[in-house]
Amino acid sequence: DLPEELSLFQSQDMSKIGFIQDILHGIKKVLRKEDEQPKVAEPSGVTAKSNVLENLIRRIVMFIHDGDSKSAAEYCEKVLDQNMECGIVYYYKTLLECEVFSAADLILKDVDFTGSKNFRHALSFSTGEEKEKLDFLARAWKFMGSFKSKSVYDLKTFSANCDKYLDANDAKILNKIIDKRIAEVNALEQIYNSGLAELEAKNYKSAIEIFKSLPEVYKD
């Protein structure tokens, strides 16, 4: 239906002088009326709350970076009071629970955090890249528990995943350990291969001495 200001033109004669001017005048009245309608304000409560939570989380990160576990724990609870399903905060609580301040320290910690209630909550309430990182942390902790028995291929794959899922500093710490182990494995394999060469040359006494120098993992 046409607005009231324009409905009268439906029954008017278009041949009437000034008809078009009258229509244009009527349309302008409608437009002015629409412009004068009060604007409905966009709800800002959700955005404001989101900004507050983001700032609180930044404070948590700052406290953890500074080693201030007491303040970090306090601000974790402030966030959870407003959003009890904030997965990243449960991750920070896992760090505090294990008395560490970085992902690398958590992975290297001689404590199984993967069964922690806080870590389970972190996994449960996280999605996307955040959840992928948490899944990797659990795998990485198990990997580092037995990394000295891993092949060079496995070590290199793990190193690449550190670069993919961890912050640069955390990845650097772990990759330094992995690179050292890769160098050790390569050196041991060279010794092992030299022993094989002596064996093939029927230098049995020399081969025995070489094989005796290897760690137990090569003697099984």
C-alpha positions in Angstrom: 0.0 0.0 0.0 1.1 3.6 -0.8 1.7 5.9 2.1 -1.2 8.3 2.9 0.7 11.2 1.4 0.8 9.5 -2.0 -2.5 7.5 -2.1 -4.5 10.5 -3.4 -2.5 10.5 -6.6 -3.9 7.1 -7.6 -7.3 8.8 -8.5 -5.9 12.0 -10.0 -5.7 12.8 -13.7 -2.1 12.5 -15.0 -2.9 15.1 -17.7 -3.6 17.7 -15.0 -1.0 20.6 -15.1 1.5 20.2 -12.2 0.6 16.6 -11.6 4.3 15.5 -11.6 5.3 18.4 -9.4 2.6 17.3 -6.9 3.9 13.7 -6.9 7.4 14.8 -6.3 6.3 17.1 -3.5 4.4 14.2 -1.9 7.4 11.8 -2.2 9.6 14.4 -0.5 7.1 14.6 2.4 7.3 10.8 2.8 11.1 10.9 2.8 11.2 13.7 5.4 8.8 11.8 7.6 11.0 8.7 7.4 14.1 10.7 8.2 12.4 12.1 11.3 11.6 8.6 12.6 13.6 7.9 15.8 16.6 5.6 15.1 16.7 2.4 17.0 20.1 2.2 18.7 22.2 -0.9 18.1 22.5 -3.0 21.3 26.0 -2.2 22.7 25.9 -4.4 25.8 27.3 -7.5 24.1 30.1 -5.6 22.5 31.0 -3.8 25.7 31.0 -7.1 27.6 33.2 -8.7 25.0 35.7 -5.8 25.2 35.8 -6.1 29.0 36.5 -9.9 28.8 39.2 -9.3 26.2 40.9 -6.8 28.4 40.7 -9.1 31.4 42.2 -12.0 29.4 45.1 -9.7 28.3 45.7 -8.9 32.0 45.9 -12.7 32.6 48.5 -13.1 29.9 50.5 -10.2 31.2 50.5 -11.6 34.8 51.6 -15.0 33.5 54.3 -13.4 31.4 55.5 -11.6 34.6 55.3 -14.7 36.7 52.6 -13.3 38.9 50.5 -16.4 39.5 48.4 -14.9 42.3 47.1 -12.0 40.1 46.7 -14.3 37.1 44.6 -16.7 39.1 42.4 -13.8 40.4 41.7 -12.5 36.9 41.0 -16.0 35.6 38.1 -16.2 38.1 36.9 -12.7 37.1 36.6 -13.8 33.5 34.9 -17.1 34.4 32.4 -15.2 36.6 31.2 -13.5 33.4 31.7 -16.4 31.0 32.2 -19.9 32.6 32.8 -21.4 29.2 35.9 -19.5 28.2 38.2 -22.3 27.2 41.4 -20.3 27.0 41.1 -19.3 30.7 40.9 -22.9 31.7 44.2 -23.4 29.8 45.7 -20.5 31.8 44.4 -22.2 34.9 46.2 -25.4 33.8 49.5 -23.5 33.5 49.0 -22.1 37.0 48.0 -25.5 38.4 51.2 -27.0 37.0 53.2 -24.0 38.3 54.6 -23.1 34.8 54.2 -20.0 32.7 54.4 -21.1 29.1 53.3 -23.9 26.7 56.9 -25.1 26.4 57.3 -25.4 30.2 54.0 -27.3 30.4 55.1 -29.8 27.7 58.5 -30.3 29.5 56.9 -30.6 32.9 57.2 -34.0 34.5 53.5 -33.9 35.4 50.6 -35.3 33.4 48.4 -32.3 32.9 46.2 -34.0 30.3 44.0 -35.5 32.9 43.6 -32.2 34.8 40.1 -30.9 35.3 41.1 -27.5 34.1 42.7 -28.9 30.9 39.6 -31.0 30.2 37.4 -27.9 30.5 39.8 -26.1 28.2 39.4 -28.8 25.6 35.6 -29.0 26.1 35.0 -25.2 25.7 37.5 -24.6 22.9 37.0 -24.7 19.1 38.9 -24.3 15.9 42.6 -23.3 16.1 42.5 -23.0 19.9 41.3 -26.6 20.3 43.9 -27.8 17.8 46.6 -26.2 19.8 45.4 -27.8 23.0 45.2 -31.2 21.3 48.8 -30.7 20.2 49.9 -29.8 23.7 48.6 -33.1 25.0 50.3 -35.1 22.2 53.5 -33.1 22.6 53.7 -33.9 26.3 53.4 -37.6 25.6 55.9 -37.4 22.8 58.5 -35.6 24.9 58.2 -38.3 27.5 59.8 -40.8 25.2 61.4 -38.6 22.5 64.9 -40.2 22.9 63.4 -43.4 21.4 62.0 -41.6 18.4 63.3 -41.8 14.8 64.7 -38.8 13.0 61.6 -38.7 10.9 59.3 -38.5 14.0 61.5 -35.9 15.5 61.4 -33.7 12.4 57.7 -34.1 12.1 57.3 -33.1 15.8 59.5 -30.1 15.2 57.4 -28.9 12.3 54.2 -29.2 14.4 55.9 -27.1 17.1 56.3 -24.4 14.5 52.7 -24.8 13.4 50.9 -24.9 16.8 53.1 -23.0 19.2 54.2 -19.4 19.7 57.7 -18.7 18.3 59.4 -18.6 21.7 57.9 -21.9 22.8 58.7 -23.6 19.5 62.3 -22.3 19.7 62.7 -23.9 23.1 61.4 -27.3 22.1 63.1 -27.3 18.7 66.5 -26.7 20.4 66.0 -29.9 22.3 64.8 -31.8 19.2 67.6 -30.5 17.0 70.2 -31.7 19.6 68.6 -35.1 19.7 68.5 -35.3 15.9 72.3 -34.6 15.9 72.8 -37.3 18.5 70.8 -39.9 16.5 72.7 -39.1 13.3 76.0 -39.5 15.1 74.9 -42.8 16.6 73.8 -44.0 13.2 77.2 -43.2 11.8 78.8 -45.3 14.5 76.4 -48.1 13.8 77.0 -48.0 10.1 80.8 -48.0 10.7 80.3 -51.2 12.8 78.3 -52.8 10.0 81.1 -51.9 7.6 83.7 -53.5 9.8 81.4 -56.6 10.1 81.2 -56.9 6.3 85.0 -56.6 6.1 85.2 -59.4 8.6 87.0 -57.2 11.1 85.0 -58.9 13.8 87.0 -57.6 16.8 86.7 -54.0 15.6 83.0 -54.4 14.9 82.4 -55.8 18.4 84.1 -52.8 20.0 82.1 -50.4 17.9 78.8 -52.0 18.7 79.7 -52.1 22.4 80.1 -48.3 22.3 76.5 -47.9 21.3 73.6 -47.2 23.7 71.4 -50.1 24.8 68.7 -49.1 22.4 70.9 -50.3 19.5 71.9 -53.5 21.2 68.4 -55.2 21.4 
